[in-house]
């Protein structure tokens, strides 16, 4: 009787060990399964706050290349305009990005005029200017989560 009990316990332990090993293997393969989402700035809206500070509203495009939904849990970024750091920010709420789609959001960056000396002149005189956005995004899917560093450069049009 004790031999049967010992054998059942051994099988249960082997099953638990197998499930644990399989789970760890699945999580390590998450990088193979989950493709990195992409981020791009599509436009900037200027909103003066005071004589010394302005708020930039960035029209941000997030592309999910995966065949499953992603949940953007945290998103921290630094924005450069005309090769000059103008500010940083973070997304304060979780965001669902549907599978194989592009999601548009608006994020803000508080910037001081004194920190934007060269960029402010370029914003006022040019139709478009170079930008760079970099940071990290913490993304969760149904089978795990992963942190993605990102960096994107391009050109944007500004709006008043």
N, CA and C atoms as a LAMMPS dump frame, in Angstrom:
ITEM: TIMESTEP
0
ITEM: NUMBER OF ATOMS
480
ITEM: BOX BOUNDS ff ff ff
-5.0000000000000000e+02 5.0000000000000000e+02
-5.0000000000000000e+02 5.0000000000000000e+02
-5.0000000000000000e+02 5.0000000000000000e+02
ITEM: ATOMS id mol type element x y z
1 1 1 N 0.826 -1.191 0
2 1 2 C 0 0 0
3 1 3 C 0.872 1.258 0
4 2 1 N 1.893 1.285 0.826
5 2 2 C 2.769 2.461 0.867
6 2 3 C 3.588 2.583 -0.412
7 3 1 N 3.863 1.455 -1.059
8 3 2 C 4.6 1.504 -2.322
9 3 3 C 3.758 2.185 -3.401
10 4 1 N 2.425 1.887 -3.425
11 4 2 C 1.541 2.532 -4.388
12 4 3 C 1.441 4.03 -4.104
13 5 1 N 1.33 4.391 -2.836
14 5 2 C 1.233 5.798 -2.441
15 5 3 C 2.511 6.538 -2.83
16 6 1 N 3.647 5.89 -2.568
17 6 2 C 4.942 6.49 -2.914
18 6 3 C 5.059 6.664 -4.436
19 7 1 N 4.575 5.716 -5.22
20 7 2 C 4.613 5.775 -6.678
21 7 3 C 3.72 6.9 -7.201
22 8 1 N 2.532 7.09 -6.614
23 8 2 C 1.626 8.176 -7.02
24 8 3 C 2.232 9.538 -6.712
25 9 1 N 2.875 9.64 -5.535
26 9 2 C 3.528 10.903 -5.172
27 9 3 C 4.669 11.215 -6.143
28 10 1 N 5.398 10.171 -6.53
29 10 2 C 6.504 10.349 -7.461
30 10 3 C 5.995 10.83 -8.825
31 11 1 N 4.891 10.241 -9.318
32 11 2 C 4.311 10.664 -10.589
33 11 3 C 3.795 12.104 -10.516
34 12 1 N 3.163 12.45 -9.403
35 12 2 C 2.653 13.822 -9.233
36 12 3 C 3.819 14.807 -9.221
37 13 1 N 4.9 14.451 -8.55
38 13 2 C 6.085 15.32 -8.51
39 13 3 C 6.688 15.477 -9.904
40 14 1 N 6.722 14.379 -10.671
41 14 2 C 7.258 14.445 -12.036
42 14 3 C 6.384 15.334 -12.915
43 15 1 N 5.073 15.264 -12.753
44 15 2 C 4.169 16.109 -13.535
45 15 3 C 4.373 17.582 -13.204
46 16 1 N 4.493 17.868 -11.918
47 16 2 C 4.712 19.254 -11.497
48 16 3 C 6.043 19.757 -12.042
49 17 1 N 7.072 18.937 -11.95
50 17 2 C 8.385 19.317 -12.479
51 17 3 C 8.32 19.537 -13.991
52 18 1 N 7.597 18.673 -14.709
53 18 2 C 7.441 18.833 -16.152
54 18 3 C 6.716 20.142 -16.468
55 19 1 N 5.62 20.435 -15.77
56 19 2 C 4.873 21.673 -16.014
57 19 3 C 5.723 22.898 -15.711
58 20 1 N 6.488 22.848 -14.645
59 20 2 C 7.369 23.952 -14.291
60 20 3 C 8.437 24.146 -15.369
61 21 1 N 9.04 23.08 -15.812
62 21 2 C 10.067 23.149 -16.853
63 21 3 C 9.472 23.673 -18.161
64 22 1 N 8.292 23.178 -18.52
65 22 2 C 7.625 23.635 -19.737
66 22 3 C 7.29 25.122 -19.652
67 23 1 N 6.828 25.59 -18.484
68 23 2 C 6.507 27.011 -18.303
69 23 3 C 7.748 27.88 -18.46
70 24 1 N 8.844 27.455 -17.865
71 24 2 C 10.096 28.216 -17.98
72 24 3 C 10.561 28.237 -19.434
73 25 1 N 10.451 27.113 -20.118
74 25 2 C 10.829 27.051 -21.53
75 25 3 C 9.961 27.979 -22.367
76 26 1 N 8.659 27.981 -22.104
77 26 2 C 7.741 28.846 -22.846
78 26 3 C 8.074 30.316 -22.617
79 27 1 N 8.372 30.703 -21.381
80 27 2 C 8.72 32.093 -21.088
81 27 3 C 10.037 32.483 -21.75
82 28 1 N 10.987 31.559 -21.816
83 28 2 C 12.263 31.893 -22.465
84 28 3 C 12.1 32.031 -23.978
85 29 1 N 11.081 31.401 -24.533
86 29 2 C 10.814 31.512 -25.971
87 29 3 C 9.946 32.719 -26.296
88 30 1 N 9.561 33.479 -25.298
89 30 2 C 8.689 34.628 -25.521
90 30 3 C 9.304 35.599 -26.526
91 31 1 N 10.622 35.757 -26.481
92 31 2 C 11.301 36.631 -27.438
93 31 3 C 11.17 36.143 -28.867
94 32 1 N 11.031 34.849 -29.059
95 32 2 C 10.839 34.299 -30.399
96 32 3 C 9.401 34.481 -30.863
97 33 1 N 8.48 34.49 -29.921
98 33 2 C 7.059 34.537 -30.24
99 33 3 C 6.571 35.973 -30.401
100 34 1 N 6.946 36.843 -29.47
101 34 2 C 6.446 38.22 -29.447
102 34 3 C 7.379 39.145 -30.224
103 35 1 N 6.845 39.748 -31.276
104 35 2 C 7.618 40.723 -32.039
105 35 3 C 7.53 42.09 -31.36
106 36 1 N 8.574 42.854 -31.514
107 36 2 C 8.668 44.174 -30.903
108 36 3 C 7.694 45.149 -31.564
109 37 1 N 6.852 45.841 -30.766
110 37 2 C 5.999 46.879 -31.35
111 37 3 C 6.868 48.067 -31.782
112 38 1 N 6.368 48.864 -32.731
113 38 2 C 7.125 50.032 -33.185
114 38 3 C 6.383 51.307 -32.808
115 39 1 N 7.145 52.372 -32.61
116 39 2 C 6.615 53.661 -32.174
117 39 3 C 7.112 54.737 -33.122
118 40 1 N 6.22 55.665 -33.497
119 40 2 C 6.619 56.775 -34.373
120 40 3 C 5.779 58.004 -34.034
121 41 1 N 6.408 59.171 -34.118
122 41 2 C 5.695 60.433 -33.916
123 41 3 C 5.15 60.873 -35.269
124 42 1 N 3.87 61.16 -35.334
125 42 2 C 3.235 61.591 -36.581
126 42 3 C 2.928 63.078 -36.606
127 43 1 N 2.972 63.748 -35.47
128 43 2 C 2.708 65.18 -35.436
129 43 3 C 2.92 65.736 -34.043
130 44 1 N 3.064 67.049 -33.966
131 44 2 C 3.272 67.74 -32.691
132 44 3 C 2.345 68.947 -32.661
133 45 1 N 1.669 69.138 -31.541
134 45 2 C 0.839 70.311 -31.328
135 45 3 C 1.44 71.097 -30.176
136 46 1 N 1.646 72.397 -30.379
137 46 2 C 2.237 73.259 -29.357
138 46 3 C 1.138 73.913 -28.536
139 47 1 N 1.276 73.874 -27.211
140 47 2 C 0.332 74.509 -26.299
141 47 3 C 1.126 75.301 -25.254
142 48 1 N 1.216 76.628 -25.411
143 48 2 C 1.939 77.423 -24.403
144 48 3 C 1.238 77.331 -23.047
145 49 1 N 2.036 77.137 -21.996
146 49 2 C 1.505 77.094 -20.638
147 49 3 C 1.751 78.403 -19.903
148 50 1 N 2.895 79.009 -20.181
149 50 2 C 3.261 80.28 -19.556
150 50 3 C 4.293 80.945 -20.454
151 51 1 N 4.889 82.037 -19.963
152 51 2 C 5.924 82.719 -20.744
153 51 3 C 7.214 81.915 -20.812
154 52 1 N 7.378 80.942 -19.924
155 52 2 C 8.624 80.177 -19.871
156 52 3 C 8.454 78.708 -20.215
157 53 1 N 7.221 78.238 -20.319
158 53 2 C 7.004 76.806 -20.494
159 53 3 C 5.905 76.525 -21.516
160 54 1 N 6.048 75.404 -22.221
161 54 2 C 5.014 74.979 -23.168
162 54 3 C 4.794 73.482 -23.027
163 55 1 N 3.638 73.053 -23.464
164 55 2 C 3.302 71.643 -23.475
165 55 3 C 3.263 71.197 -24.935
166 56 1 N 3.99 70.149 -25.25
167 56 2 C 3.963 69.58 -26.594
168 56 3 C 3.101 68.325 -26.546
169 57 1 N 2.083 68.279 -27.372
170 57 2 C 1.261 67.08 -27.493
171 57 3 C 1.744 66.318 -28.715
172 58 1 N 2.226 65.105 -28.487
173 58 2 C 2.776 64.289 -29.56
174 58 3 C 1.726 63.293 -30.03
175 59 1 N 1.472 63.277 -31.325
176 59 2 C 0.61 62.257 -31.92
177 59 3 C 1.495 61.047 -32.169
178 60 1 N 1.303 60.027 -31.364
179 60 2 C 2.166 58.85 -31.391
180 60 3 C 1.422 57.678 -32.025
181 61 1 N 2.108 56.972 -32.88
182 61 2 C 1.557 55.801 -33.55
183 61 3 C 2.276 54.563 -33.02
184 62 1 N 1.497 53.591 -32.537
185 62 2 C 2.054 52.347 -32.018
186 62 3 C 1.558 51.208 -32.91
187 63 1 N 2.491 50.475 -33.478
188 63 2 C 2.14 49.386 -34.387
189 63 3 C 2.431 48.041 -33.715
190 64 1 N 1.412 47.182 -33.66
191 64 2 C 1.549 45.84 -33.106
192 64 3 C 1.616 44.841 -34.263
193 65 1 N 2.794 44.258 -34.538
194 65 2 C 2.919 43.326 -35.654
195 65 3 C 2.5 41.89 -35.312
196 66 1 N 2.134 41.654 -34.06
197 66 2 C 1.812 40.301 -33.594
198 66 3 C 0.39 39.888 -33.941
199 67 1 N 0.151 38.591 -33.91
200 67 2 C -1.184 38.047 -34.178
201 67 3 C -2.028 37.957 -32.913
202 68 1 N -1.595 38.622 -31.865
203 68 2 C -2.321 38.635 -30.606
204 68 3 C -2.254 40.037 -30.02
205 69 1 N -3.223 40.356 -29.157
206 69 2 C -3.284 41.677 -28.527
207 69 3 C -2.114 41.864 -27.569
208 70 1 N -1.664 43.097 -27.449
209 70 2 C -0.647 43.467 -26.468
210 70 3 C -1.231 44.507 -25.529
211 71 1 N -0.812 44.462 -24.284
212 71 2 C -1.229 45.444 -23.298
213 71 3 C 0.007 46.252 -22.91
214 72 1 N 0.024 47.523 -23.275
215 72 2 C 1.139 48.405 -22.944
216 72 3 C 0.954 48.841 -21.494
217 73 1 N 1.761 48.273 -20.585
218 73 2 C 1.603 48.547 -19.16
219 73 3 C 2.315 49.81 -18.721
220 74 1 N 3.506 50.039 -19.242
221 74 2 C 4.213 51.288 -18.942
222 74 3 C 4.986 51.703 -20.182
223 75 1 N 5.156 53.009 -20.306
224 75 2 C 5.797 53.568 -21.486
225 75 3 C 6.497 54.843 -21.05
226 76 1 N 7.817 54.827 -21.059
227 76 2 C 8.624 55.991 -20.676
228 76 3 C 9.417 56.429 -21.901
229 77 1 N 9.533 57.75 -22.093
230 77 2 C 10.163 58.236 -23.313
231 77 3 C 10.901 59.542 -23.075
232 78 1 N 11.905 59.77 -23.927
233 78 2 C 12.636 61.034 -24.014
234 78 3 C 12.498 61.489 -25.453
235 79 1 N 12.199 62.772 -25.654
236 79 2 C 11.97 63.299 -26.998
237 79 3 C 13.047 64.318 -27.337
238 80 1 N 13.571 64.193 -28.545
239 80 2 C 14.56 65.118 -29.084
240 80 3 C 13.965 65.739 -30.345
241 81 1 N 14.058 67.043 -30.47
242 81 2 C 13.685 67.74 -31.701
243 81 3 C 14.913 68.466 -32.203
244 82 1 N 15.186 68.317 -33.481
245 82 2 C 16.333 68.985 -34.08
246 82 3 C 17.626 68.673 -33.312
247 83 1 N 17.773 67.409 -32.916
248 83 2 C 18.936 66.895 -32.174
249 83 3 C 19.119 67.534 -30.805
250 84 1 N 18.066 68.03 -30.209
251 84 2 C 18.122 68.69 -28.905
252 84 3 C 17.058 68.064 -27.999
253 85 1 N 17.463 67.593 -26.807
254 85 2 C 16.485 67.01 -25.891
255 85 3 C 15.527 68.095 -25.421
256 86 1 N 14.241 67.849 -25.609
257 86 2 C 13.261 68.862 -25.211
258 86 3 C 12.442 68.445 -23.999
259 87 1 N 12.44 67.179 -23.667
260 87 2 C 11.694 66.744 -22.489
261 87 3 C 11.461 65.25 -22.496
262 88 1 N 10.765 64.802 -21.449
263 88 2 C 10.454 63.383 -21.329
264 88 3 C 9.082 63.221 -20.709
265 89 1 N 8.634 62.01 -20.652
266 89 2 C 7.328 61.751 -20.075
267 89 3 C 7.077 60.267 -19.947
268 90 1 N 5.876 59.973 -19.498
269 90 2 C 5.468 58.582 -19.364
270 90 3 C 3.967 58.483 -19.531
271 91 1 N 3.538 57.367 -20.071
272 91 2 C 2.119 57.097 -20.232
273 91 3 C 1.591 56.643 -18.877
274 92 1 N 0.539 57.28 -18.397
275 92 2 C 0.044 57.029 -17.05
276 92 3 C -1.003 55.926 -16.957
277 93 1 N -1.473 55.428 -18.091
278 93 2 C -2.506 54.399 -18.04
279 93 3 C -2.13 53.239 -18.951
280 94 1 N -2.698 52.067 -18.663
281 94 2 C -2.482 50.914 -19.529
282 94 3 C -3.239 51.117 -20.831
283 95 1 N -2.719 50.525 -21.887
284 95 2 C -3.314 50.706 -23.203
285 95 3 C -3.323 49.375 -23.938
286 96 1 N -4.483 48.999 -24.473
287 96 2 C -4.606 47.783 -25.266
288 96 3 C -4.279 48.109 -26.721
289 97 1 N -3.382 47.32 -27.305
290 97 2 C -3.02 47.472 -28.714
291 97 3 C -3.493 46.206 -29.424
292 98 1 N -4.567 46.294 -30.195
293 98 2 C -5.111 45.099 -30.854
294 98 3 C -4.102 44.439 -31.798
295 99 1 N -4.306 43.165 -32.033
296 99 2 C -3.398 42.388 -32.886
297 99 3 C -3.354 42.944 -34.306
298 100 1 N -2.176 42.882 -34.898
299 100 2 C -1.936 43.286 -36.296
300 100 3 C -2.579 44.623 -36.648
301 101 1 N -2.408 45.614 -35.776
302 101 2 C -3.032 46.916 -36.037
303 101 3 C -2.139 48.044 -35.55
304 102 1 N -2.577 49.246 -35.861
305 102 2 C -1.887 50.456 -35.444
306 102 3 C -2.829 51.257 -34.557
307 103 1 N -2.308 51.731 -33.433
308 103 2 C -3.092 52.513 -32.482
309 103 3 C -2.502 53.906 -32.391
310 104 1 N -3.361 54.915 -32.436
311 104 2 C -2.933 56.311 -32.318
312 104 3 C -3.228 56.788 -30.891
313 105 1 N -2.248 57.406 -30.254
314 105 2 C -2.464 58.016 -28.937
315 105 3 C -1.811 59.39 -28.937
316 106 1 N -2.133 60.164 -27.922
317 106 2 C -1.506 61.468 -27.761
318 106 3 C -0.85 61.494 -26.386
319 107 1 N 0.437 61.821 -26.353
320 107 2 C 1.193 61.924 -25.103
321 107 3 C 1.756 63.337 -25.011
322 108 1 N 2.012 63.776 -23.788
323 108 2 C 2.494 65.148 -23.631
324 108 3 C 3.919 65.183 -23.092
325 109 1 N 4.586 66.261 -23.447
326 109 2 C 5.937 66.552 -22.972
327 109 3 C 5.937 68.008 -22.532
328 110 1 N 6.247 68.25 -21.272
329 110 2 C 6.385 69.625 -20.788
330 110 3 C 7.806 70.082 -21.084
331 111 1 N 7.929 71.21 -21.75
332 111 2 C 9.243 71.717 -22.141
333 111 3 C 9.358 73.189 -21.763
334 112 1 N 10.553 73.577 -21.351
335 112 2 C 10.827 74.975 -21.042
336 112 3 C 11.447 75.632 -22.258
337 113 1 N 11.052 76.873 -22.514
338 113 2 C 11.574 77.591 -23.676
339 113 3 C 13.098 77.67 -23.658
340 114 1 N 13.688 77.845 -22.485
341 114 2 C 15.147 77.963 -22.421
342 114 3 C 15.844 76.667 -22.821
343 115 1 N 15.151 75.503 -22.645
344 115 2 C 15.735 74.23 -23.054
345 115 3 C 15.551 73.96 -24.537
346 116 1 N 14.746 74.782 -25.214
347 116 2 C 14.418 74.551 -26.612
348 116 3 C 14.948 75.643 -27.526
349 117 1 N 16.002 76.312 -27.158
350 117 2 C 16.458 77.475 -27.918
351 117 3 C 16.58 77.199 -29.413
352 118 1 N 17.334 76.187 -29.814
353 118 2 C 17.499 75.883 -31.235
354 118 3 C 16.259 75.254 -31.844
355 119 1 N 15.585 74.38 -31.096
356 119 2 C 14.399 73.695 -31.617
357 119 3 C 13.244 74.652 -31.815
358 120 1 N 13.106 75.627 -30.919
359 120 2 C 11.991 76.575 -31.032
360 120 3 C 12.103 77.382 -32.322
361 121 1 N 13.31 77.812 -32.639
362 121 2 C 13.518 78.55 -33.893
363 121 3 C 13.179 77.664 -35.086
364 122 1 N 13.6 76.395 -35.049
365 122 2 C 13.31 75.468 -36.144
366 122 3 C 11.814 75.2 -36.252
367 123 1 N 11.125 75.088 -35.129
368 123 2 C 9.678 74.856 -35.14
369 123 3 C 8.962 76.021 -35.8
370 124 1 N 9.389 77.241 -35.488
371 124 2 C 8.72 78.426 -36.016
372 124 3 C 9.056 78.716 -37.471
373 125 1 N 10.216 78.261 -37.963
374 125 2 C 10.626 78.609 -39.32
375 125 3 C 10.552 77.463 -40.321
376 126 1 N 10.578 76.218 -39.877
377 126 2 C 10.587 75.079 -40.801
378 126 3 C 9.234 74.375 -40.808
379 127 1 N 8.891 73.742 -41.91
380 127 2 C 7.657 72.973 -42.006
381 127 3 C 7.76 71.627 -41.311
382 128 1 N 8.945 71.061 -41.319
383 128 2 C 9.163 69.802 -40.605
384 128 3 C 10.578 69.806 -40.043
385 129 1 N 10.818 68.953 -39.071
386 129 2 C 12.139 68.896 -38.478
387 129 3 C 12.421 67.492 -37.973
388 130 1 N 13.704 67.166 -37.799
389 130 2 C 14.057 65.818 -37.355
390 130 3 C 13.683 65.608 -35.889
391 131 1 N 13.271 64.384 -35.583
392 131 2 C 12.96 64.028 -34.203
393 131 3 C 13.605 62.695 -33.873
394 132 1 N 13.677 62.44 -32.596
395 132 2 C 14.106 61.145 -32.095
396 132 3 C 13.322 60.912 -30.817
397 133 1 N 12.759 59.733 -30.672
398 133 2 C 12.089 59.347 -29.43
399 133 3 C 12.708 58.026 -29.002
400 134 1 N 13.095 57.96 -27.742
401 134 2 C 13.684 56.726 -27.219
402 134 3 C 13.183 56.485 -25.806
403 135 1 N 13.239 55.262 -25.399
404 135 2 C 12.779 54.913 -24.062
405 135 3 C 12.581 53.427 -23.93
406 136 1 N 11.606 53.065 -23.079
407 136 2 C 11.308 51.651 -22.886
408 136 3 C 9.813 51.464 -22.704
409 137 1 N 9.353 50.324 -23.179
410 137 2 C 7.939 49.967 -23.095
411 137 3 C 7.826 48.6 -22.446
412 138 1 N 6.975 48.485 -21.444
413 138 2 C 6.703 47.214 -20.793
414 138 3 C 5.401 46.688 -21.385
415 139 1 N 5.496 45.567 -22.104
416 139 2 C 4.366 45.022 -22.845
417 139 3 C 3.997 43.657 -22.271
418 140 1 N 2.688 43.435 -22.115
419 140 2 C 2.197 42.161 -21.605
420 140 3 C 1.271 41.526 -22.641
421 141 1 N 1.411 40.214 -22.783
422 141 2 C 0.509 39.429 -23.635
423 141 3 C -0.111 38.353 -22.747
424 142 1 N -0.954 37.529 -23.318
425 142 2 C -1.654 36.503 -22.539
426 142 3 C -0.693 35.503 -21.895
427 143 1 N 0.473 35.307 -22.467
428 143 2 C 1.398 34.276 -21.985
429 143 3 C 2.676 34.832 -21.374
430 144 1 N 2.725 36.128 -21.078
431 144 2 C 3.899 36.682 -20.424
432 144 3 C 4.097 38.148 -20.747
433 145 1 N 5.127 38.724 -20.157
434 145 2 C 5.412 40.133 -20.417
435 145 3 C 6.898 40.293 -20.743
436 146 1 N 7.185 41.433 -21.359
437 146 2 C 8.555 41.704 -21.776
438 146 3 C 8.765 43.204 -21.858
439 147 1 N 9.98 43.642 -21.54
440 147 2 C 10.322 45.057 -21.651
441 147 3 C 11.118 45.255 -22.944
442 148 1 N 10.682 46.242 -23.737
443 148 2 C 11.338 46.542 -25.001
444 148 3 C 11.966 47.928 -24.935
445 149 1 N 13.271 48.042 -25.127
446 149 2 C 13.837 49.38 -25.346
447 149 3 C 13.529 49.773 -26.793
448 150 1 N 13.37 51.057 -27.043
449 150 2 C 13.099 51.49 -28.413
450 150 3 C 13.78 52.814 -28.685
451 151 1 N 14.009 53.064 -29.952
452 151 2 C 14.552 54.321 -30.426
453 151 3 C 14.059 54.488 -31.861
454 152 1 N 13.493 55.635 -32.142
455 152 2 C 12.943 55.894 -33.478
456 152 3 C 13.322 57.3 -33.888
457 153 1 N 13.825 57.437 -35.113
458 153 2 C 14.154 58.744 -35.665
459 153 3 C 13.333 58.972 -36.921
460 154 1 N 13.057 60.208 -37.197
461 154 2 C 12.297 60.548 -38.397
462 154 3 C 12.151 62.041 -38.517
463 155 1 N 11.16 62.457 -39.279
464 155 2 C 10.841 63.888 -39.457
465 155 3 C 9.375 64.051 -39.17
466 156 1 N 9.021 65.177 -38.529
467 156 2 C 7.621 65.436 -38.2
468 156 3 C 7.203 66.826 -38.663
469 157 1 N 5.904 66.945 -38.899
470 157 2 C 5.296 68.245 -39.162
471 157 3 C 4.726 68.749 -37.835
472 158 1 N 4.731 70.023 -37.635
473 158 2 C 4.189 70.581 -36.405
474 158 3 C 2.896 71.305 -36.709
475 159 1 N 2.058 71.423 -35.665
476 159 2 C 0.768 72.121 -35.788
477 159 3 C 0.683 73.159 -34.686
478 160 1 N 0.056 74.266 -34.965
479 160 2 C -0.198 75.288 -33.932
480 160 3 C -1.647 75.22 -33.517
